[in-house]
Amino acid sequence: MRFEARELTSYAQPIESNMLVAGETYFSVQYMDSDLLIPTIETLVFVGRNLNPRETNLLYFQDVECYLEGIKYGSSSYNDTGFQTCPEDGTKHIFEYERALDEFMKCSLRRRSAKD
């Protein structure tokens, strides 16, 4: 099995908040260390903006497990568990699938270099 070659940028390419689509799946990629060698990934579904009347510039995400269980924001089965919010300008860790994959490939290269 062979995966196609691709050119990687030296910088992250998170999705811009204005490009998020409700119901679509995204990936939170963050690093546990300053050398960017220990990544974490969380699969999230974007559920909308400003879901409470007094909010402005607030994005809502739901973890994929909760979403697949059919729990909807504000429904009778809703509780805060499985939901998270961030400001519109706080999405530097949210990626579409291919860009998240790029982050893991760059991490793999960094890890390889760290061993040399």
N, C-alpha and C positions, 0 to 999 in steps of 0.2 A: 504494500500500500504506500502511496506517495501523496503528500499534500503539496499543492502548487506553491511555487516560490512567490514571495511578495516583498515589496520594498516597504520597510517600516520607517516611520518618522521618528525623530528623536524626542518628540513631544506627544503628550496625550491628546486624544481627540474625542472628548466627551460630547454628548449630544447637547445642542443648545435647547434651553428650556422652551422656546417658542416652537420647537419641532416635535415635542412630545405629543403622543396621540393616546387618548384614553383607551384603555383595554389592551394596549400593546405591551410586550415584555421588554424589559431593559435589565441591565446588569450593573450593580454597584461594585466597583473594583477599588479597593483600598489596600494600603500596605501597612503592615504592623511594625515595620522598622524604617529607619532613615535611609538605609541603603537600597530600599525598594526591592528586597530579595524575598520577602515573606508576604505574598498577596492573600487577600480574602476576597471572595466573590459572593454576592447575594443576588438571587433572581427576584426581580420586582415587577409588578404590573402598575403602570401609571393609571390612577383612577380619576384624576381631575385636578382642577384649580379652585381654590377659594370655596371649599364645600360648605363652609359656614358663612352666613350672611355678612358678618362684620370683617371678614378677612380680605386682605389684599396681598397679591404676590406670593401666595402660599401654594405649594405643590403637594399633592397627596400620592403616596405609593403604598402598595399592599404587597406583603410577601406572597410568593407564588402558591405556597401551600394553602394559605387562607383563601386566596382567590379561587383556586381549583375546588375548594370545598363549597364554593358558592356564597360565601359570606360577603355581603355588600355593605358599603359604608352607610350607616344610618338605619340598617335593617334591624329587625327584632333580634337576630342572632349576632349583631355587631357588638364588639367591645374594642377598646383601643389596641388590643393585642393583634399583631400582624399588620398594623398600619403605621406609617411614619410620614412625617412632613418635612419639607425643607423650603427655604425661600427660593424664589425664581432664580436668584443669582448664586444658589448653592448647589449646583448640579455638576460640579467639576469631577465628580466620581461616578457619574451615571453615563453608561455607554450603550450603544446598540451592539448587537452580538459581534459583528465583525471587528469593531473597534475594541471591544473587550478582549477578543482573541488576540489582537495586536498587542495589547498590554501584557498578556501572558507570554507571548513570544518574546517580547523585549525583556521581560523578567527572566525568561529562560536563558537568554544571551547574557544578561548581567550575572546570573548565578554561575553560568559556565566560566565567565571571566573571573569571578571571585575565587573559583577553585584553582585557577592557574597560578 
